[in-house]
Amino acid sequence: MKTKEQLKDMLRSIDHKGYPQYKSLRGEYRFADYILSIDHVQGDPFASPSHLHVRMAHAVCGFPAEYYQGEPARTALEDFLLRRFGEAVRQFSFQAKGSGKSGLISVSSCTQEILKRSACEITEKEVIVRFHVGFPANGRTINAGELDRILFTFLPQAVRKALLYRNLDPGKLKRQIELAEDQAWIRNYLKENRLAAFVADGAVLPRESGVSDRPMKKAVPFTSPETLRRTLELPHKGRITGMGIPEGITLIVGGGYHGKSTLLDALQMGVYSHIAGDGREYVITEDSAVKLRSEDGRFVKDVDVSLFINHLPSGKDTRSFSTEDASGSTSQAAGIMEAVEAGSRLFLMDEDTSATNFMVRDAFMQRVIAREKEPITPFLERAEDLFAKAGISTILVAGSSGAFFHIADTVIQMDSYVPVDITEKAKALCREYPISKDRPGEFILPESRRVMTKDQTVHITRNYYGKSTGQPERLKIRVNGTDSFSLGRQEVDLRYIEQITDAEQMHALACLMKYTVENLTDGKRTLGQCAEELYSLLEKQGFALLSDGGYTFAGLAMPRKEEIYSCLNRYRRP
C-alpha cells in the first residue's frame, strides 16, 4: 500500500500527459484517518466516471458498537452515513474544472425506502463508502492539479463530515437506529400474531405527486377502525396504535378517489422500511408480499398454470405452459404460480390492473358459457383454497364486482381516506345476493420442474473490420431505470414488477442475471434452485458476489428474493 505523499508525487509526474496515464494511479493509498482506493479509471474524460472507495476503521469512526452489530441497526447506519456523505460531496461536485465529466463527484442517491446498498457497507472492522469521480482533463490531457484538489481537499472534508461520529447529529442518528429496530419488531409481531399487515394511526399514505414519493402535504392522516385496532408496545417508541389486517382474504372497497389504491400502494411498499418523516414509517407488510397484475405480452416459460387454466382448445399442456406473448389472464395466472414458487405468503391485487376474465365469472356468464367450455378457473374460486391449503393470504382492491364479498374474511371500506370495517354488513348483504356454489377442479399446487438452460445462441465479437475474432461476445449490462435492463442483446422487461423501487435494485438484478447465465445455467438446476442459490450467495458474500474487474460496483441496491424470482422468470431462455 502506498502513502498519500506517493500519490501526490505520481500526480505531479503524469500532469499534462495523455489521459490513459491516469490508469497508473490504480491502487490503495493510506491517508491519516482512512484508506483511499482507486479501483477503476475511466478511459477518457467523456466516459463513465472512475470508481473509488474509502475505508475507515471503526476505532476511527467512533460509532457505538451496538449501532452496527444487528442487521436492522447496521443497515440503518449505512443508510444514514450514505445520505450524509452524499450531502457532503454534492457541494464539491464540478468544483474542479475540465472537459467532459471532469470534477464530477457522485454517490448513490437514497430514496424514501431504506435499502442495503453497495455504496456504503459496514463490516466487522470498518466502514466502506464507494463513489464516482470524473478525473479532470483539459481536452484529453491530464489536469493533475484539479484531481489533487478533489483527492486532498474536497474528499477529506467530506469524509470527516460524514463518517466521524463526533461530527454527526447523535440524536438524529440514534432515532434512525431505533426506528429501524422498531420496524423490525413489528415485522416479527405480524408473524407471531397472524397478521398480514399493520398501518399505524397517523400514517400519511398519499404521495406528493405521480413523480414524487414524498408525503402529500395536508393529507388525511390514517385512523384505524376500532374493530381492527391493535396496540403495540415498541422497544423504543413505546405505545402505538393502528390497523392490523388479519391473515386470510381481505377486501378493500369504496368509491372512486376515496383511497383504495392509495392504501394498497402503501401496503405494497410496506415490505421495505422507510425513513422518518416519510409518513409510512409504521406501515409494515408481510415481507414476502407480492403485488400481482396482468402483463399482456410477457414471456412465460414452462410454468404450471393448470390450477387456473385447463383444457385449451389447442390441446396445449398447461402443466408446462410457455408463450412469447401471454394474454392478460394467462400472464396473471403465471405470475401467481411463480409467486407461489417464490414462497410468497401474501398476494396484493387491484381489480383495476387485473384481467377481468381471470378474476371472476358472474352467474349469468356461467349460465351462458358452461364450465367445460371455459378453460379459465377464476381467482375467485381459488382464493379460499390458497389460504386454507397453502397459507397464502390475499388483499384485494375491488371496485366493480361484488362476488368477492362472499369469500372475504375482512372487508374494509375506504371513505374519504378513512377506513371503515364493514365486514358484518357485507356478510349480511351476501345472504341477499347468493352466488353460484359450483366448485372448480381439485386444488393441487405444482412442483417446480423448470430447468435453467444456457442460451446456445452465441454472438461472436468482431473487430474494427467486421471480421470474427472467434471469441464469445461479452455480456454487457444496460439499465433502464426501474423498467428493464439489457443483458447482451436481450432486454428483460420488469416494468410491471411494482415493488422494484430503485434503479440500483434493477442494476443488481441485471448483475445477478449475468451471474446466473455465466455460472448456474448448466441444465441441472431448476429455476427455483437458481433463485435460492443466488439469494443464499448474496446473504453470505454480499455485493462482492457481483464484483467485476476485482472491485465492487458503487451503484447496487439489494433486491428481495421475490424480485429475483420475477427476474429469472422473465429472462427469455430456450
Phi, psi and omega in degrees: 000134181271168178265168178292331177294321177295325177296319177299315179298318180295321178298316180297324185287336182255001182303136178069010176269178181296148186306324180301342179294341176301333183297340178291349181276352182303135180142187183250145182222133182270120172259181186300312186249352186206171176248128177260131177238126173262105190272319183212135181249131180299154184286329177204168186294348180261356180276175176304140186297165183287155181257128178224161168210157174241147177235130180229129182292150180302325180298330180277317181298315176085018180284144174304137186301327182292347180284343182228017180266326176264150185298312179300317181293319182296315180296321178295321178293317178301315179298315181298314181293322181295319178295319180292320179294321177299317177298321184291319185278337182299327181289343181259349184298130180066014171289327171278133189261164177155189183270159177063230181269017180306130175088353178294132170231117184223153177216163182307138178262119185279146178264191178291337179274149175264109182244150173283122186236148179289341183293335175221123184225131179249120178257185179295336187250333192204170173254131181241130176236126181251141185204179182238146178223131172275109182292126188291148178207154168255106190068244174239029178251135184299133172247082187293330180298320179288324176292327175301318178299319181294311188281333186247350178239302185291309185297313178302322178296316181295319180296313180295322182289327189257334190250353178262124184304323183293342181261003181256169176277103186296326179294316180295319178295316180299319180295324179292319178298314182293323176299316180298320180290325175294319179297319177295324179296318180296322179299319177292323179300320179302313182295318184287337185245017176053049176249145176273330183196164177222133178234116186287147171298138182090354179297146176253108185269320182295146179262162186300317179195179179292342181246006179230131181265009179283156181294144178287135177285143178062026177284157178288119179291150184288138176227120185282147174292146184302322184292339180248005185287135176238146175248123182245143177250095185282152182302325185246308184288333183091218189280128170227156176239160179178180181272123173261121178268116183292158170298160183117210181251117181245131179251131174250118184232177179144170179289167178299140177067022179260357172112012180298304182292330177297318177295316180296320178300318179295321180293321181292331176270356177289356174287347177250155171276150182239155182287160177299139180091354180287334183096337181248024183303324182246032168259105188237128182241149172319124194289350177261010183299141180233128174277124184244147179200171175282149181223078181306130175090003183283159177277132176231135183226117171054042180260135177278101180255016186295342176296332183242333185229127181212164172054051177293143180304329181285348183081007182295139182285116180272000175280346173213076191266134178225144174200149176273346189212077186289148173282174179299314182291317180295319180295323180289322175298316179296318180300321179294314182293326176293323178292324175299314180298325181286349178092017179296141178248005180209125175257135175246126185219148176236126181306326183296330183250017179252158176283121186303314183289344176277327187282317188203149169233118183286172186299321181297314180296326178293329177286323182286312181249110182297153182302320182293346178260358181246113182291340188266125168267113188293155179303326179308323184273354181247343188298319181297317180291327177302322178279312186293323186254340181239355177071025182254117179276164178225133168243118189234131172270122180236138181229348185230326184260130178271356184298328184290341177300330185289337182251356185286137172274328181223135178235121180245123175261128175269120182236103184052047177071011177250123181281140178230130178279109181246027184302310183295318179299316181295318181296323178295319179292329181300328180293334179276341182232072182293154177243168181300138178263011178300123186266147177282183178293177184300143180271109179227120177278133182284161172260149181286128176227015185276116183268136177273110179251150182287141176292118183278358178281099184263120177269129183265133178290151181232151181276187184304329184266006177083009180271146181294138175266349181082358182256140176299146179291135179289134181286110179262150183249136172223126185256134179248076179058227177257016182265316187195174170214157175251135175237108188064237181259007181252136176260134178253114186269114180237022186296336181266004174271088195287349180268003166281111190254354186215141179298334178289332171294320179297320178298318178296320178297321177298317178295322177294321178294320177298316178299319180297312182299322185276338188233337190244347183273071183259005181080004181249331182269141171281168179300318179298320179294322177297314182297315181293322178293318177301312183294322177296317178296321177297318180295324183278315187259345183067208184290348177299334177302329186259014181293149180220133181074019176087006179219161181266133178298149177277333191257054178237144174230144187289123173275163174281163177299325181298323178286331175296316176301314181301320180295311180298323181291334183260001175281123184285110182236164181298000000 
